[in-house]
């Protein structure tokens, strides 16, 4: 019973986290529209006066809300990770050896209209959909800027995508340097990228290359 309650609680937390991610993505997309202030752009013009083309109080409120959501996301993710560890510990002591889980990567998900491979965790026994294993990737960066017709856009990356894995980069120190190095080393070669989008994991392939815009990817990552 304790395990069932813990699993139910964790699923609710994951749903709540998905809602937070959706709201974060909406704010990021709104602030990052062409001509917009972005997530950290100046709110004054070249002469030091408040910009007349944007609603400054609204932008400040949205940036503040985004910071709050980021904190809430971190707290919920921490709770989810603790619960997952407890569930795995219980499974190791009580689950028969032949009733584990395996990870399947579907080539497409027509019901969701997803482009790319949606990563699903499927149970090998006869349990229902609510008993899927609660394994989730930990995003470490978010796409907060992306140029049209860029290698990143052509590879399927979208504004607000949260990077779970970029080639060999998963997490750790000096992430921006790691990401830049990974792109440079693999110039002209496809890099497998796993992103979280609206609470779902997608597998993409992005090829760094020179193009008419800046950089090898044409996007900007912000470490979370």
N, C-alpha and C positions, 0 to 999 in steps of 0.2 A: 504493500500500500504506500509506503514511504517513497519507493522508487517511482510509482505511478504518479504520485503527487508532485514529486520533483520534476518529472518529465513534463507534466502538464504546466507547471510553473515556468519551466524553461521555454516551452513552446510559446507561451504568452509573452515572455520577455522578448523572444525573437520576433514575434509579430509587432510588438511595441517598437523594437529597434528598426524594423522595416519602415514603420510609419515615420519615425524620426529621420531616417535616411531619405525618404520621399520628400519631406518638408525641407531638408537641407539642400537636396538637389534642386528643388523649385526656387529656393532663394538664390542659389549659386547661378542658375540659369538666368534668373531675372536681373541680377546685378551684373552679369557678364555679357549682356546683350551688346551689340555694336553701339558704340557711343556711350555706353554705361560706365559707371565708376569702377566696376570690378569689385573684388573682395578687399582690396587695400589701396585702390587708386586715390589720387589727390581729389579733394572736394573743393579746392580753390583753383582759380585760373592762374595764368602766368604772371598776373599783376598782384596776386595775393588776395583777390576778392572771391567770395563764395560763388561757385559755379551757378549760373542762371539756368542751365539746361537740365538740371536734375533737382529732385526733391531731397534736399540734404537731410532734413529730419527723418524722412522715411528711410533713406539709405543707412543712416546711423542706427535706426531702430532695427533694420533688417540685419545689419552686421552684428549687432548685439544679440539678436535672436539666434543667429547662426552660431555664435560663441556658446550660448546656453545649450543649444542642441548638441554641439560637439561634446560638451561636458557630460550631458545626459547620455549620449551615445557611448562614451567611454565607461561610464559607471555601469550601464546595462550590459555592455560587452564583458566587463569584468565579472559581473554576476553570472552571466551565461557560461563563461569559462569555468568558474568554480563549480557550477552545477554539472557541467559536462564531465569534469574530472571525477565528481562524486558518482555520477551514473556509470562511468567506465569502471571505477573501482568496484562498484556493486556487481557489474556484469562479469568481471573477471572472477569473482568468488561464487557467483550463482548461476552463470549461464553455461550450458553444455558446450563442449568444444566445437561441435558441428553446427551451431546456430549463430555464427558470427554475421558480419555484414560485409558487403563488397560494394565498391564504388564503381558506378557506371557513368560514362560520359556519352549522352545521347547526341547524335549528329545534328538533330534539330528537334524543336518542340513546337509542333504545329498548333497545339491548343493555345499556346501563349504567343504565337507569332514571333518567336525569338529568332534573332539572327545569330549564328554561332552555336557552340555546343553548350547546352545547359547542364550543369553538373548536378546529378542526383545521387543521393545515398539510398540504396535499395536493400531492404532486409531479405535474407535468404529464407526465413521461415514464413509461416502463414499469418503473421500479424497484420493489423490494419495499417492505414496510411499514417495514423498518429504515432506509430511505433518506429518511424524511421530514425536512424541514428542521428544524434544531434552533433554532427561535426561541421564546423564552419570555418572558413578561412578568415584570417585577421587582416583587414585592409590596413595599409601603412601610408598610402598616399591617395590623393584625389586629383582628378583632372579638372582644373579650374579655368583653363583656357585652351581652346583648340581652333585651328584655322581650317577654313573650308579647303577642300582638295589637297589637304596635307597628307603625308604618309600615315599619320595617326588616324585621321578621319577615314581614309581609304581602308585602313585595317579594321575599322568598326568601332574604334574608341569614340565615346560620346562625352559631352560636358557633364560633369558630376559623377562619372564612373570612379569607383574606388578600386585602387590597384591592390590586388591580393598577391600577385606574383608577376614579375616582369623578367622573363628569361630565367636567369639564375638568382635574381634578386627577390628575396622574400621579406626580409626584415633585417634589423641590426643597426649598426652605427653608420654615419656618413652616407645616408640613403641617397641623397641627391647626387653625390659623387658616384655611387654605385650605379645609379640609373644612367647617368651620362656615359660612364665607362662601358656599360652593357650595350648602349646604342652605338657607340663608336667602334667597339670591337666587332659588332655584328652588322656593320654597314653593308647594305645590299643583301642581307640574309634575313629570312623571316624569324621573328622572335615570338615564342608563345607567351601570351599574356592572359592572365586570369583576372577578371574584374567582378566586382559586386555591383549590380544595378537593380534598383528597386527590390533589394533583399534577395535577389537570385544571383548565382554565380554563372558567368559566361566565359568560355574559352575563345580567345581571339588570336590573330596572328598579325603582327605589325612589322613592316620592313623599313628600317631606318635608311634614308637615302637623301642625297642632295635634291632639292626641288626649288621652285621659284621663291619660296618663302624662307624664313629663318630656321636654323637648326636642321637636324636630321629627321625630326618627328613632326614639328609644327604644332606642338602642344606644350603645356606647362603643367608640371606636377607640383602639388603642395603637400608636404609631409603632414600627416594627421597626428 
